Amino acid sequence: MFKHFIATLKDEKGQALSEYGLILALVAVVAIGAMTVLGTNVSGVLTTIGNALTAA
């Protein structure tokens, strides 16, 4: 039983899975941040274009 416990501690499959989860979470946070910034900028550009079209 003690050998099985030591073998379980040396198993790194769960560790790799958690690392992939952390990387996925980081990518999601960066993507959400980038979309928020770009969405604000695109909204400003579209407002400017809309105002220019209605003034013309």
C-alpha positions, 0 to 999 in steps of 0.5 A, a space after each residue: 500500500 505504501 508503494 502505491 501511495 508513493 507511485 501516486 505522488 510521482 504521477 504527473 498526469 494531473 499536474 500537466 492537466 492543471 497547467 493546461 487549465 491555467 494556460 487556458 484561463 490566461 488565454 481567456 482573460 487576455 482575449 476578453 481584455 483585447 475584445 473589450 478594448 477593441 470593441 470600445 475603439 470600434 464603437 468610437 469609429 462607427 459613431 464617428 462614421 455615422 455622425 459624418 454620414 448624417 451630417 452629409 
